[in-house]
């Protein structure tokens, strides 16, 4: 479901609601959760003051302690001050959310994606392509040691002049991947500005208008998170996939669901296969491998490929969600058969 600040149906964001979701200035007696929404098109552009009562913070959502935002997408929100996407003034927890394309527009603004004041937590969030005029395009923090991030991706967040700007500092930041990261926090690691680089995040698409922030099969962010951070908090990712797929949780909002199997016959090394996103990859083949044949489970020959001795090979498969038989042959006519669910 979509909650939008577009209240006049005129496609003019300048007259949209100050806050798409306003959880109020009073901390509730019990935890209250908002789940499975797209929160977009807010325009907090009235005033310059700091705090919950001001209409210049939190164009997407205003949060306090005991408010939980889970499995949501926060996008295309504006604030002239802080936290264009989300403003966590006195706590609040954001779990498994995608926060992208939000903008802090004011001279004193900060935190295009989110602002964490006294408290606030981000867990398994993907924070990408947010911006701010002058101060912190991604996550801004006021009292850093009172807030925390774990298993998060911060990438592509910038100031309006093009300078990369991910987060104020890395206090209490763990198991997270950050563009330009150098040091700080614990168990964090750097990702390249180039999405498709070996050490880039390798999202499926960063093309404007057709973004897909899921992880490709070669992303270095797969299986790099901390499982203990999500215990009793989530079992599924943002799109409903099982949250922990291969034993360790992936960093960010989405779990990669490639199918990985390993087989070993007497005349071949152990061959690893990965099946996802329309293709099958075969890794660790024998250098003497000659060709590969793909059969349906009914015995129909679908494809034949000459491997030319390559030890790593990728096969494009037209249809998914079926059982395939892969026959690997070497120059001595020795065969290995692998069954794959694609």
BELWOQUI-V952135 format. One record per residue. RES is the residue in one letter. PSI is psi in degrees with one decimal (none if undefined). Layout:
<<RES,PSI> <RES,PSI>>
This chain:
<<X,148.6> <X,130.0> <X,120.2> <X,150.3> <X,0.0> <X,89.4> <X,-13.9> <X,-1.2> <X,39.5> <X,8.0> <X,31.0> <X,103.6> <X,-18.9> <X,-21.3> <X,21.2> <X,171.9> <X,145.7> <X,-42.4> <X,132.5> <X,-43.4> <X,123.9> <X,108.5> <X,5.2> <X,174.2> <X,-4.7> <X,129.6> <X,125.7> <X,158.4> <X,-31.6> <X,158.9> <X,137.9> <X,129.2> <X,143.0> <X,119.5> <X,147.0> <X,48.3> <X,153.3> <X,121.7> <X,113.5> <X,160.4> <X,22.9> <X,158.4> <X,82.9> <X,87.5> <X,22.7> <X,110.5> <X,-179.9> <X,0.9> <X,161.2> <X,134.4> <X,174.1> <X,-29.7> <X,-9.4> <X,146.6> <X,22.0> <X,5.9> <X,148.3> <X,61.4> <X,-34.4> <X,-60.6> <X,140.0> <X,127.4> <X,152.4> <X,-177.3> <X,147.9> <X,5.9> <X,130.1> <X,128.3> <X,121.9> <X,136.1> <X,46.1> <X,159.3> <X,125.8> <X,113.3> <X,151.6> <X,40.6> <X,152.5> <X,144.2> <X,138.2> <X,-13.8> <X,-98.4> <X,152.5> <X,61.3> <X,-41.6> <X,-54.3> <X,138.9> <X,105.7> <X,96.7> <X,-47.2> <X,49.5> <X,-155.0> <X,144.3> <X,129.3> <X,116.8> <X,128.4> <X,42.3> <X,148.7> <X,121.1> <X,109.5> <X,154.1> <X,44.6> <X,156.8> <X,125.3> <X,119.7> <X,-15.6> <X,160.6> <X,-36.1> <X,6.3> <X,159.9> <X,154.7> <X,70.5> <X,-38.8> <X,-53.7> <X,154.3> <X,127.1> <X,115.0> <X,-115.1> <X,85.9> <X,-172.9> <X,136.4> <X,141.2> <X,126.4> <X,122.9> <X,50.3> <X,148.3> <X,116.0> <X,102.6> <X,145.0> <X,37.2> <X,164.3> <X,161.0> <X,148.1> <X,-49.1> <X,-30.2> <X,108.0> <X,100.1> <X,-30.3> <X,-100.7> <X,117.5> <X,149.5> <X,139.5> <X,-59.7> <X,92.7> <X,-36.4> <X,-1.9> <X,-5.3> <X,168.2> <X,156.0> <X,140.9> <X,139.9> <X,36.3> <X,155.0> <X,128.5> <X,113.5> <X,140.5> <X,8.9> <X,136.7> <X,162.5> <X,163.6> <X,-19.8> <X,3.7> <X,-5.1> <X,130.8> <X,137.4> <X,96.0> <X,-46.5> <X,153.6> <X,-52.3> <X,176.3> <X,22.0> <X,133.6> <X,32.1> <X,123.4> <X,152.2> <X,41.0> <X,153.3> <X,124.9> <X,132.0> <X,126.8> <X,8.9> <X,137.9> <X,-54.7> <X,161.5> <X,156.1> <X,-152.0> <X,135.2> <X,30.4> <X,162.8> <X,157.3> <X,146.3> <X,148.7> <X,150.8> <X,-31.8> <X,113.1> <X,-40.6> <X,2.8> <X,160.7> <X,-39.2> <X,17.1> <X,168.1> <X,-26.9> <X,54.0> <X,157.9> <X,-35.8> <X,133.9> <X,11.2> <X,127.1> <X,127.7> <X,-18.7> <X,36.8> <X,140.7> <X,107.1> <X,14.6> <X,157.5> <X,135.6> <X,170.6> <X,-20.2> <X,10.8> <X,134.7> <X,-0.6> <X,-4.1> <X,133.0> <X,32.7> <X,6.6> <X,-176.9> <X,110.8> <X,-35.9> <X,-22.1> <X,-18.8> <X,5.6> <X,127.3> <X,9.6> <X,-35.0> <X,144.4> <X,-13.8> <X,154.4> <X,-173.2> <X,-32.2> <X,12.3> <X,8.3> <X,156.0> <X,130.9> <X,-41.0> <X,112.3> <X,-43.1> <X,34.6> <X,-33.0> <X,140.1> <X,142.9> <X,155.5> <X,138.8> <X,-169.2> <X,-25.2> <X,139.2> <X,130.6> <X,131.6> <X,35.7> <X,149.3> <X,119.4> <X,124.6> <X,161.4> <X,129.5> <X,158.6> <X,125.3> <X,167.0> <X,-29.0> <X,11.4> <X,154.9> <X,170.7> <X,126.4> <X,124.3> <X,133.0> <X,140.4> <X,125.7> <X,117.0> <X,157.7> <X,37.5> <X,5.5> <X,163.7> <X,131.9> <X,134.2> <X,119.6> <X,152.9> <X,35.8> <X,157.1> <X,143.3> <X,-19.7> <X,7.2> <X,133.7> <X,-52.7> <X,163.7> <X,136.3> <X,138.4> <X,126.1> <X,151.0> <X,169.0> <X,-5.7> <X,0.2> <X,1.9> <X,128.3> <X,121.6> <X,-32.6> <X,144.1> <X,131.9> <X,134.0> <X,122.1> <X,-16.0> <X,34.8> <X,4.4> <X,143.1> <X,-12.8> <X,131.8> <X,144.5> <X,133.3> <X,127.9> <X,131.4> <X,127.9> <X,-45.2> <X,146.4> <X,-175.4> <X,48.9> <X,166.6> <X,131.6> <X,148.8> <X,122.9> <X,120.0> <X,116.9> <X,125.4> <X,145.7> <X,178.9> <X,-12.1> <X,11.4> <X,25.1> <X,138.8> <X,149.8> <X,134.2> <X,131.5> <X,134.5> <X,126.8> <X,135.5> <X,112.6> <X,none>>
